[in-house]
Amino acid sequence: MKRNHIKQGIALVLTVILVLSMTACAGSKSNESKPTSSTPASTQQSEVPSGESTPNPDKAAWQLDTSPVELSWFVGASWYGHSWGKSLASQYVTEKTGVNVKIEVPSGDANEQMTLMMTSNKLPDLITMGSWENAVKKLWEGDHVYALNELAEKYDPYFFKVAGDGTLKWYRQDNGNTYGVPNDSYSPNLMHETGMTAANQTFLVRKDLYEEMGRPDLTTPEGFLNALQLLKDKYSKYKGQNISPLFAQGNVPYGMSEYLQNLLAVPSEKDGKVYDRTTDPDYINWLKTLRTAYERGLINVDFLVDSDTQVEEKTNNARYFMMIREWTGMTAVNPLLAASANPDSNYIAVDGPRNSKGDNAKLFPGNMDGWMVTMISKSTKNPERAIRFLTYLSSEEGQRDLFLGKQGETWEMVDDKPQLKAEMVELFKTNIEKLEKEYGIMDTYWMVRNPVIINQWRPEKAPVIKQMEDFANRQADIDSGIYKGLDPQGDSDAAVSWARISQSWEEVLPELITAKTEAAFDKTFESFLTRRAKYGFDKVMEYRQAELNVRKAKMAE
């Protein structure tokens, strides 16, 4: 969950990046029906200041009709807590475009809720889902969302200018259509050129405890266990409450799997072949280290079972010691902790678990997939307003309106460049929650965020945030973004196999960590490998290899 860029040379950078980085992508079948406009031509013409009545490929078409319309927008993140219409930025965008947004978030798992919506065939107008989610491929393959290129050709050809040819090619399916646009999409060329890697994975510790312990070595199993023992012996409580020794973001599927493997620099590929990271000896050794920690009473299982509410409560009160956590999730709370009565209770990034060779972590950077993808459902009654709104939000004008807000109120021109007002910068450093709730600027509405555009306007980060970001950038493996999201999604045989294997792993890993002996650990792990093979792991590996080969071909063009 990014991105600073300099305005000069944006056009050149985009041109180079988009020409070098993209081409066609993985396949799906979709039988697109042609959308019908719900806005009469006469109404469109009356709204056009210039007298035009049809979309112009060189001009944003949202100006053709700014009459009031409401679009529902599903944001596939249960933790997303922002609404539309109360903040200054959202009010300004609605006043300007006529589009009011009704934001919907899942009550539980986004993937499951979207699958249920598809069953009823009643979907929100706009849908933003994680690019890795199974539901995304199902939306495309099940003919639930419009081909954006077809909508754009009919209602707003200006979309092709702002969406970028590279992005459209990266997500283009075998039928020639593109169904979603990503946010936070980065090419390796952009990262190499700017030094902005968009890496957000870090290993965090509470600063005061870490320093009082003498900055212990956490990179080896021995040092890690010794630090946990010291925590238990001398620092087990804070303000009368127990300190939780460890937190792993995303629990088993992410924090204890892919994320930990990246900290250990476990390779994703060996000799041109996709590598089975789960069976890597260094990874297994660290899982056994966690088992030892549990056996000694140095950790408990809360890091695998804490709810989002519990995680937030513990984080806000500095009750974690170590965290396998993305620094971007700490941008609101870390400045507050640094400004509290105990200013050293904030978190800092340090070297965490390393492999047996002591190699630096190889953290995933940004990639062309981006973070989430936004789509337009075929349930919408206003496909023309939806594509025009998406085009507006993707344009530099829309990016500026959402990121900076309203000129004169939250930003002003300084030396011919937009710049946030001083009071907004101060809020950003000290109270992001207020900044987002009252003003809705910067990263409040990140669904179509384009780092190439908005990073030119970012103020300098507070030191307690910048330290984490710099640390992640230093350990980012820029070219490893190609390995993100190789797992099969959708309804294919390989995807079904992977879903069963993933579910089994989520159940097995807590059993491994709580195993009474190392022999019991080994037996449980071997049983999982047998079950994994039975479920069709060979199909998963074949899919990963084929997908990697496709991506390499795209990046080579």
C-alpha positions as CSV (number, residue, x, y, z in Angstrom):
1,M,0.0,0.0,0.0
2,K,3.7,5.0,-2.5
3,R,5.5,6.9,-5.0
4,N,7.4,10.2,-5.5
5,H,8.3,11.7,-8.9
6,I,9.5,14.9,-10.3
7,K,7.2,16.7,-12.7
8,Q,9.9,17.6,-15.2
9,G,10.3,14.9,-17.8
10,I,7.1,13.0,-16.9
11,A,6.1,12.8,-20.5
12,L,9.5,11.5,-21.5
13,V,9.6,9.0,-18.7
14,L,6.1,7.7,-19.5
15,T,7.0,7.4,-23.1
16,V,10.1,5.4,-22.5
17,I,8.5,3.2,-19.8
18,L,5.4,2.4,-21.7
19,V,7.2,1.6,-25.0
20,L,9.8,-0.6,-23.3
21,S,7.7,-2.4,-20.7
22,M,4.5,-3.9,-22.2
23,T,2.6,-6.2,-24.5
24,A,-0.2,-8.8,-24.3
25,C,-1.1,-10.7,-21.1
26,A,-2.7,-13.9,-20.0
27,G,-5.9,-15.2,-21.5
28,S,-9.6,-15.1,-20.8
29,K,-12.8,-15.4,-22.7
30,S,-15.4,-12.8,-22.6
31,N,-18.5,-12.2,-24.8
32,E,-18.8,-8.4,-24.6
33,S,-22.2,-6.8,-25.2
34,K,-22.4,-3.3,-26.4
35,P,-23.3,-0.7,-23.7
36,T,-26.2,1.6,-24.2
37,S,-26.0,5.2,-23.1
38,S,-28.5,6.4,-20.5
39,T,-27.8,10.0,-21.3
40,P,-29.7,11.4,-24.3
41,A,-27.6,13.1,-27.0
42,S,-29.6,16.3,-26.6
43,T,-28.7,16.4,-22.9
44,Q,-25.1,15.7,-23.6
45,Q,-25.0,18.6,-26.2
46,S,-26.6,21.1,-23.8
47,E,-23.8,20.4,-21.2
48,V,-20.9,21.1,-23.6
49,P,-19.4,24.5,-23.1
50,S,-17.6,24.3,-26.5
51,G,-20.7,23.2,-28.3
52,E,-19.4,19.7,-29.0
53,S,-21.9,16.8,-28.7
54,T,-19.6,13.8,-29.2
55,P,-16.5,12.7,-27.4
56,N,-13.2,14.2,-28.6
57,P,-10.1,11.9,-28.4
58,D,-8.1,15.0,-27.4
59,K,-10.4,16.3,-24.7
60,A,-11.9,14.7,-21.5
61,A,-15.5,13.7,-22.1
62,W,-16.7,14.1,-18.6
63,Q,-17.4,17.7,-19.4
64,L,-20.1,16.7,-21.8
65,D,-22.4,15.8,-19.0
66,T,-22.0,17.1,-15.4
67,S,-25.6,16.4,-14.3
68,P,-26.0,14.7,-11.0
69,V,-25.4,10.9,-11.0
70,E,-24.6,8.4,-8.3
71,L,-22.1,5.6,-8.9
72,S,-21.6,2.8,-6.3
73,W,-18.0,1.8,-5.8
74,F,-16.9,-1.4,-4.2
75,V,-13.5,-1.1,-2.6
76,G,-12.3,-4.6,-1.9
77,A,-10.6,-3.9,1.5
78,S,-12.5,-4.5,4.7
79,W,-10.2,-2.1,6.5
80,Y,-10.9,0.8,4.2
81,G,-12.8,3.3,6.4
82,H,-13.4,6.3,4.2
83,S,-16.7,7.6,2.8
84,W,-17.5,10.0,0.0
85,G,-19.2,13.3,0.4
86,K,-17.9,14.6,3.8
87,S,-14.3,15.4,2.9
88,L,-13.4,18.5,1.0
89,A,-11.7,16.6,-1.9
90,S,-14.7,14.3,-2.5
91,Q,-17.1,17.2,-2.3
92,Y,-15.0,19.2,-4.8
93,V,-14.9,16.3,-7.3
94,T,-18.7,15.8,-7.1
95,E,-19.3,19.5,-7.5
96,K,-17.1,19.5,-10.6
97,T,-18.1,16.3,-12.4
98,G,-21.7,15.7,-11.0
99,V,-20.6,12.3,-9.9
100,N,-21.5,11.3,-6.3
101,V,-19.9,8.1,-5.1
102,K,-21.3,5.6,-2.7
103,I,-18.4,3.6,-1.3
104,E,-19.0,0.0,-0.3
105,V,-16.6,-2.2,1.5
106,P,-16.8,-5.9,2.3
107,S,-17.9,-7.0,5.7
108,G,-15.5,-9.9,5.6
109,D,-13.4,-11.5,2.9
110,A,-13.6,-9.3,-0.3
111,N,-13.0,-12.3,-2.6
112,E,-15.9,-14.2,-1.1
113,Q,-18.3,-11.3,-1.1
114,M,-17.6,-10.5,-4.7
115,T,-18.1,-14.1,-5.7
116,L,-21.6,-13.9,-4.0
117,M,-22.3,-10.7,-5.9
118,M,-21.5,-12.4,-9.2
119,T,-23.9,-15.2,-8.3
120,S,-26.7,-12.7,-8.0
121,N,-25.5,-10.7,-11.0
122,K,-26.0,-7.5,-9.0
123,L,-22.7,-5.7,-8.9
124,P,-21.7,-2.2,-7.9
125,D,-21.0,0.3,-10.8
126,L,-17.3,0.4,-10.1
127,I,-15.2,-2.4,-8.6
128,T,-11.7,-2.2,-7.1
129,M,-10.2,-5.5,-6.1
130,G,-6.7,-6.7,-5.3
131,S,-4.9,-7.7,-8.6
132,W,-4.1,-11.1,-7.0
133,E,-7.7,-12.0,-6.1
134,N,-9.5,-15.0,-7.7
135,A,-12.6,-12.9,-8.1
136,V,-10.8,-10.6,-10.6
137,K,-10.3,-13.3,-13.2
138,K,-13.8,-14.5,-12.6
139,L,-15.2,-11.1,-13.2
140,W,-13.4,-11.0,-16.6
141,E,-14.1,-14.5,-17.6
142,G,-17.7,-14.5,-16.5
143,D,-18.6,-11.4,-18.6
144,H,-19.5,-9.4,-15.5
145,V,-17.5,-6.3,-16.4
146,Y,-17.1,-4.2,-19.5
147,A,-14.0,-4.1,-21.7
148,L,-12.7,-0.7,-20.9
149,N,-11.3,-0.3,-24.4
150,E,-14.8,-0.8,-25.9
151,L,-16.4,1.7,-23.5
152,A,-13.7,4.2,-24.2
153,E,-14.0,3.9,-28.0
154,K,-17.8,4.6,-27.7
155,Y,-17.9,7.2,-24.9
156,D,-14.5,8.6,-24.1
157,P,-11.5,8.0,-26.4
158,Y,-9.5,10.4,-24.2
159,F,-9.2,7.4,-21.9
160,F,-6.5,5.9,-24.1
161,K,-4.3,9.0,-23.5
162,V,-4.5,8.9,-19.8
163,A,-4.6,5.2,-19.1
164,G,-1.4,4.6,-20.9
165,D,-0.7,2.1,-23.7
166,G,1.7,0.2,-21.4
167,T,-0.9,-0.5,-18.7
168,L,-3.6,-1.4,-21.3
169,K,-1.2,-3.9,-22.9
170,W,-0.1,-5.4,-19.6
171,Y,-3.6,-6.3,-18.7
172,R,-4.8,-7.1,-22.2
173,Q,-6.4,-10.5,-22.5
174,D,-6.1,-13.0,-25.4
175,N,-9.4,-11.6,-26.9
176,G,-7.7,-8.2,-27.2
177,N,-9.7,-6.5,-24.4
178,T,-8.6,-4.9,-21.2
179,Y,-11.0,-5.1,-18.3
180,G,-9.2,-3.2,-15.5
181,V,-6.7,-0.5,-14.8
182,P,-4.3,-0.8,-11.8
183,N,-3.3,1.7,-9.2
184,D,0.4,2.0,-8.1
185,S,1.7,0.3,-11.2
186,Y,5.5,0.5,-11.6
187,S,7.8,-0.7,-14.4
188,P,11.4,-1.8,-13.6
189,N,12.5,1.0,-15.9
190,L,10.7,3.6,-13.8
191,M,12.2,2.2,-10.6
192,H,15.8,2.0,-12.0
193,E,15.5,5.6,-13.3
194,T,14.0,7.3,-10.3
195,G,15.2,5.1,-7.4
196,M,11.7,4.8,-6.2
197,T,11.0,1.1,-5.8
198,A,7.6,1.2,-4.2
199,A,8.9,-1.5,-1.8
200,N,6.8,-1.5,1.4
201,Q,7.9,-4.7,3.2
202,T,9.9,-4.1,6.3
203,F,10.9,-5.7,9.6
204,L,9.9,-3.4,12.4
205,V,10.8,-3.2,16.1
206,R,9.7,-0.8,18.9
207,K,12.5,1.6,19.1
208,D,12.8,2.1,22.8
209,L,12.7,-1.6,23.7
210,Y,15.1,-2.5,20.9
211,E,17.6,0.1,22.0
212,E,17.3,-0.7,25.7
213,M,18.1,-4.3,24.8
214,G,21.3,-3.1,23.2
215,R,20.1,-3.4,19.6
216,P,20.2,-7.2,19.6
217,D,21.0,-9.1,16.4
218,L,17.7,-10.4,15.0
219,T,19.1,-11.8,11.8
220,T,20.0,-15.3,13.2
221,P,17.9,-17.8,14.9
222,E,20.1,-17.6,18.0
223,G,19.9,-13.8,18.2
224,F,16.2,-13.8,17.5
225,L,15.5,-16.3,20.3
226,N,17.8,-14.5,22.7
227,A,15.9,-11.2,22.1
228,L,12.6,-12.8,22.7
229,Q,13.9,-14.3,26.0
230,L,15.1,-10.9,27.1
231,L,11.7,-9.4,26.2
232,K,10.0,-12.0,28.3
233,D,12.4,-11.6,31.3
234,K,12.5,-7.8,31.4
235,Y,10.0,-6.1,29.2
236,S,6.9,-8.3,29.1
237,K,4.5,-5.5,30.1
238,Y,3.8,-2.0,29.0
239,K,1.4,0.3,30.8
240,G,0.1,-2.7,32.7
241,Q,-0.6,-4.8,29.6
242,N,1.2,-7.7,28.0
243,I,3.6,-6.9,25.1
244,S,2.9,-9.2,22.1
245,P,6.3,-10.4,21.0
246,L,5.6,-10.7,17.2
247,F,3.1,-9.7,14.5
248,A,2.9,-11.1,11.0
249,Q,0.9,-9.1,8.5
250,G,-1.7,-11.2,6.7
251,N,-1.0,-14.1,9.0
252,V,-0.2,-17.4,7.2
253,P,-1.0,-16.5,3.6
254,Y,1.3,-13.5,3.5
255,G,3.3,-12.6,6.5
256,M,4.5,-16.1,7.4
257,S,4.9,-17.2,3.8
258,E,5.8,-14.9,0.9
259,Y,6.8,-12.0,3.1
260,L,9.1,-14.1,5.4
261,Q,10.6,-15.8,2.4
262,N,11.5,-12.3,1.0
263,L,13.2,-11.4,4.2
264,L,15.2,-14.6,3.9
265,A,16.1,-13.8,0.3
266,V,14.6,-17.1,-0.8
267,P,14.9,-17.2,-4.6
268,S,11.8,-17.3,-6.8
269,E,13.6,-18.9,-9.7
270,K,16.6,-21.2,-10.1
271,D,18.2,-21.9,-13.5
272,G,15.3,-20.5,-15.4
273,K,12.8,-22.6,-13.4
274,V,10.2,-21.4,-10.9
275,Y,11.5,-22.4,-7.4
276,D,9.4,-24.1,-4.7
277,R,10.0,-21.6,-2.0
278,T,8.0,-23.4,0.6
279,T,10.5,-26.3,0.8
280,D,13.6,-24.0,1.0
281,P,15.9,-25.1,3.8
282,D,16.4,-21.6,5.2
283,Y,12.6,-21.0,5.3
284,I,12.0,-24.3,7.0
285,N,14.8,-23.5,9.5
286,W,13.1,-20.3,10.5
287,L,9.7,-22.0,10.9
288,K,11.4,-24.4,13.2
289,T,12.9,-21.4,15.1
290,L,9.4,-20.1,15.6
291,R,8.4,-23.5,16.9
292,T,11.2,-23.4,19.4
293,A,10.1,-19.9,20.5
294,Y,6.6,-21.2,21.0
295,E,7.9,-24.2,22.9
296,R,9.8,-22.0,25.3
297,G,6.9,-19.7,25.8
298,L,8.5,-16.8,24.1
299,I,5.7,-16.3,21.6
300,N,2.1,-17.2,21.5
301,V,-0.3,-17.8,18.6
302,D,-1.8,-14.3,18.7
303,F,0.4,-13.2,15.8
304,L,-1.5,-15.8,13.7
305,V,-5.0,-15.2,14.9
306,D,-5.3,-11.5,15.9
307,S,-8.3,-9.8,14.2
308,D,-7.9,-6.4,12.4
309,T,-9.4,-4.7,15.5
310,Q,-7.0,-6.3,17.8
311,V,-4.0,-5.5,15.6
312,E,-5.1,-1.8,15.4
313,E,-5.6,-1.6,19.2
314,K,-2.2,-3.2,19.9
315,T,-0.4,-1.0,17.3
316,N,-2.0,2.2,18.5
317,N,-0.7,1.4,22.0
318,A,2.7,0.2,21.0
319,R,2.1,-3.3,22.3
320,Y,4.0,-5.2,19.6
321,F,7.8,-5.7,19.9
322,M,8.6,-7.0,16.5
323,M,6.5,-6.8,13.3
324,I,6.7,-8.4,9.9
325,R,4.7,-5.5,8.5
326,E,4.6,-3.1,5.6
327,W,5.7,0.4,6.5
328,T,2.8,1.9,4.6
329,G,0.4,0.6,7.3
330,M,2.3,2.6,9.9
331,T,2.1,6.1,8.3
332,A,-0.8,7.2,10.5
333,V,0.2,5.7,13.9
334,N,4.0,6.1,13.9
335,P,3.9,9.9,14.0
336,L,1.3,9.8,16.8
337,L,3.5,7.4,18.8
338,A,6.5,9.7,18.2
339,A,4.4,12.6,19.5
340,S,3.1,10.8,22.6
341,A,4.3,10.9,26.2
342,N,6.8,8.2,25.2
343,P,8.1,9.4,21.9
344,D,10.5,6.5,21.5
345,S,7.7,4.0,21.5
346,N,7.4,4.4,17.7
347,Y,8.7,1.7,15.3
348,I,11.8,1.6,13.2
349,A,12.9,-0.7,10.4
350,V,15.9,-3.0,11.2
351,D,17.5,-6.1,9.8
352,G,15.2,-9.0,10.6
353,P,15.6,-12.8,9.9
354,R,18.2,-13.6,7.3
355,N,19.2,-16.8,5.5
356,S,22.1,-19.0,6.6
357,K,24.5,-17.0,4.3
358,G,23.5,-13.7,6.0
359,D,22.3,-12.2,2.7
360,N,20.3,-9.0,2.8
361,A,16.5,-9.3,2.3
362,K,15.2,-9.3,-1.2
363,L,12.0,-7.3,-0.8
364,F,9.3,-7.2,-3.5
365,P,9.2,-3.8,-5.3
366,G,6.3,-2.4,-7.2
367,N,5.4,-4.0,-10.5
368,M,3.3,-3.6,-13.5
369,D,0.4,-5.5,-11.9
370,G,0.1,-2.6,-9.4
371,W,-1.8,-3.1,-6.2
372,M,-5.5,-3.2,-7.1
373,V,-7.4,-3.0,-10.3
374,T,-10.6,-1.0,-11.0
375,M,-13.3,-2.3,-13.3
376,I,-16.8,-1.2,-14.5
377,S,-19.5,-3.7,-14.0
378,K,-22.2,-4.6,-16.5
379,S,-24.8,-4.0,-13.8
380,T,-24.3,-0.2,-14.1
381,K,-27.0,1.8,-15.6
382,N,-24.5,4.6,-16.5
383,P,-21.6,3.0,-18.4
384,E,-20.9,6.2,-20.2
385,R,-20.6,8.3,-17.0
386,A,-18.6,5.5,-15.3
387,I,-15.9,5.4,-18.1
388,R,-15.8,9.2,-18.2
389,F,-15.4,9.4,-14.5
390,L,-12.6,6.7,-14.6
391,T,-10.9,8.7,-17.3
392,Y,-11.1,11.9,-15.3
393,L,-9.7,10.2,-12.2
394,S,-6.9,8.7,-14.3
395,S,-6.0,12.1,-15.8
396,E,-3.5,14.5,-14.3
397,E,-6.4,16.8,-13.5
398,G,-8.3,14.1,-11.6
399,Q,-5.2,12.9,-9.9
400,R,-4.5,16.5,-8.7
401,D,-8.0,17.1,-7.6
402,L,-8.1,14.0,-5.4
403,F,-4.5,14.2,-4.2
404,L,-4.2,17.9,-3.6
405,G,-7.9,18.9,-3.2
406,K,-9.2,22.4,-4.0
407,Q,-6.8,25.1,-5.0
408,G,-6.8,28.0,-2.5
409,E,-8.0,25.8,0.3
410,T,-5.5,22.9,0.5
411,W,-2.9,23.8,-2.1
412,E,-1.6,26.8,-4.0
413,M,0.8,27.5,-6.8
414,V,4.4,28.1,-5.8
415,D,6.9,28.9,-8.6
416,D,4.3,27.6,-11.1
417,K,4.0,24.3,-9.3
418,P,1.1,23.0,-7.2
419,Q,2.1,22.7,-3.5
420,L,0.2,21.7,-0.4
421,K,-0.3,24.5,2.1
422,A,1.9,24.4,5.2
423,E,-1.0,23.5,7.5
424,M,-1.8,20.5,5.3
425,V,1.8,19.3,5.4
426,E,1.8,19.7,9.2
427,L,-1.4,17.6,9.4
428,F,0.3,15.0,7.1
429,K,3.2,14.7,9.6
430,T,1.2,14.8,12.8
431,N,-2.4,13.7,12.2
432,I,-3.0,11.8,9.0
433,E,-6.4,10.6,10.2
434,K,-7.7,14.1,10.5
435,L,-6.2,15.0,7.1
436,E,-8.0,12.1,5.4
437,K,-11.3,12.5,7.2
438,E,-11.8,16.3,6.9
439,Y,-9.9,17.0,3.7
440,G,-9.8,13.7,1.9
441,I,-6.5,14.5,0.2
442,M,-3.3,12.7,-0.6
443,D,-3.8,8.9,-0.2
444,T,-7.4,8.9,1.0
445,Y,-8.9,7.8,-2.3
446,W,-6.1,5.6,-3.7
447,M,-8.2,3.4,-6.0
448,V,-6.8,4.9,-9.2
449,R,-3.6,6.4,-7.8
450,N,-0.9,6.9,-10.4
451,P,2.5,7.4,-8.7
452,V,4.1,8.8,-11.9
453,I,1.8,11.8,-11.6
454,I,1.2,12.3,-7.9
455,N,4.6,11.8,-6.5
456,Q,5.7,15.2,-7.9
457,W,3.3,16.8,-5.3
458,R,4.2,14.7,-2.2
459,P,5.7,16.7,0.7
460,E,8.7,15.4,2.5
461,K,7.8,12.6,4.8
462,A,8.2,12.8,8.6
463,P,11.5,11.2,9.8
464,V,9.7,8.4,11.5
465,I,8.1,7.4,8.2
466,K,11.0,8.2,5.9
467,Q,13.3,5.9,7.9
468,M,11.1,2.9,7.2
469,E,10.6,3.8,3.5
470,D,14.4,4.3,3.0
471,F,15.1,1.0,4.6
472,A,12.6,-0.8,2.3
473,N,14.0,0.9,-0.8
474,R,17.6,-0.1,0.1
475,Q,16.6,-3.8,0.3
476,A,14.2,-3.9,-2.6
477,D,15.0,-6.3,-5.4
478,I,13.8,-4.1,-8.3
479,D,13.7,-6.9,-10.9
480,S,11.8,-9.3,-8.7
481,G,8.4,-7.7,-9.3
482,I,8.0,-10.1,-12.2
483,Y,7.5,-12.9,-9.6
484,K,4.6,-11.3,-7.8
485,G,1.2,-12.9,-8.5
486,L,2.4,-16.0,-10.4
487,D,-0.2,-18.2,-8.7
488,P,-3.2,-19.3,-10.8
489,Q,-6.5,-17.5,-10.3
490,G,-10.0,-18.1,-11.5
491,D,-11.7,-21.4,-12.1
492,S,-9.1,-23.3,-14.0
493,D,-7.9,-26.7,-12.8
494,A,-4.6,-25.2,-11.6
495,A,-6.5,-22.4,-9.8
496,V,-8.7,-25.0,-8.0
497,S,-5.6,-27.0,-7.0
498,W,-3.9,-23.9,-5.7
499,A,-7.0,-22.9,-3.7
500,R,-7.0,-26.3,-2.0
501,I,-3.2,-26.2,-1.3
502,S,-3.4,-22.6,0.1
503,Q,-6.3,-23.6,2.4
504,S,-4.3,-26.6,3.6
505,W,-1.2,-24.5,4.2
506,E,-3.2,-22.0,6.3
507,E,-4.3,-24.9,8.5
508,V,-0.9,-26.6,8.6
509,L,1.5,-23.7,9.4
510,P,0.0,-23.0,12.9
511,E,0.3,-26.8,13.6
512,L,4.0,-26.6,12.6
513,I,4.7,-23.7,14.9
514,T,2.9,-25.3,17.8
515,A,4.3,-28.8,17.3
516,K,5.6,-30.2,20.6
517,T,8.8,-31.6,19.0
518,E,10.9,-31.1,15.9
519,A,10.0,-34.7,14.9
520,A,6.3,-33.8,15.1
521,F,7.1,-30.7,12.9
522,D,8.8,-32.9,10.3
523,K,6.0,-35.4,10.3
524,T,3.3,-32.7,9.8
525,F,5.3,-31.0,7.1
526,E,5.8,-34.2,5.1
527,S,2.1,-35.0,5.4
528,F,1.4,-31.6,3.9
529,L,3.7,-32.2,1.0
530,T,2.0,-35.5,0.3
531,R,-1.4,-33.8,0.4
532,R,-0.1,-30.9,-1.8
533,A,1.0,-33.4,-4.5
534,K,-2.4,-35.1,-4.4
535,Y,-4.2,-31.8,-4.8
536,G,-2.2,-31.1,-8.0
537,F,0.8,-29.1,-7.1
538,D,2.4,-30.1,-10.4
539,K,-0.3,-28.1,-12.2
540,V,0.4,-25.1,-10.1
541,M,4.1,-25.2,-10.9
542,E,3.3,-25.6,-14.6
543,Y,1.1,-22.6,-14.5
544,R,3.6,-20.5,-12.6
545,Q,6.3,-21.4,-15.2
546,A,4.1,-20.6,-18.1
547,E,3.0,-17.2,-16.6
548,L,6.7,-16.3,-15.8
549,N,7.7,-17.1,-19.4
550,V,4.9,-14.8,-20.7
551,R,6.0,-12.0,-18.4
552,K,9.6,-12.3,-19.4
553,A,8.6,-12.1,-23.1
554,K,6.5,-9.0,-22.3
555,M,9.3,-7.2,-20.4
556,A,11.8,-8.0,-23.2
557,E,9.8,-6.1,-25.9
